[in-house]
Amino acid sequence: MKVAFATQDLKRVDAHFGWAKNIAIYDVSTTGYNLVKEVQFDGELHEDGNEDKLGPKLEAIKDCAILYVAAIGGSGAARVVAQNIHPMKVNEPEAITDLLARLGDVLNGSPPPWLRKAMMKGHERSNDFDDEV
């Protein structure tokens, strides 16, 4: 499954979703993780009520199952959830590699139901017509 991290420095989750300069996207499985891509955002990113700046970020994370953020506004959270992405808030800046390691431990143990469902994102049945014969 793909997991996104809102980050200013590409090392820690240390950014509000709307203000993030970067989104780091990793592919995570029970066997480990690898960086898929880093997406950089320019322009006015500070809090200003401008919802348009969320569009490119939402597009960047559309295939992700989880989004780690330092903070996220109500409308941003609603738009993330509407894309079947589970937002996860960290209380203080935290290393992305530490979060990935903990997520891997959970995946290898007994993931909660919401995480089992999130793991299926992107792996839905590709052919819904198998039952129609």
C-alpha angles and dihedrals in degrees: 000000000000120000126191128208125199105221143161097197103029089239105074140031094247106135142090107239094241094045098042115128090199142024115203114201122200133184107228128192139155089272098053143284141274135191112257099181147328117226118200124204126202134187132050105346101161123111107283107135090255104142093183092080089065094063097076091044093050089049091050093053099037093114094046125105097199134031120197115204140166087223140345132193123240097254092044090051091049091051092048092049090047087062090054091252118140112223115216119193122209116207096217134009108295132185113258090222091056091051091048091051092050092046089051090052090052092047090052092049127042107315115205116252094260090055093047087053092047090052088061094058108121092014098082117134108288095204116047092174098073091098094052107085 
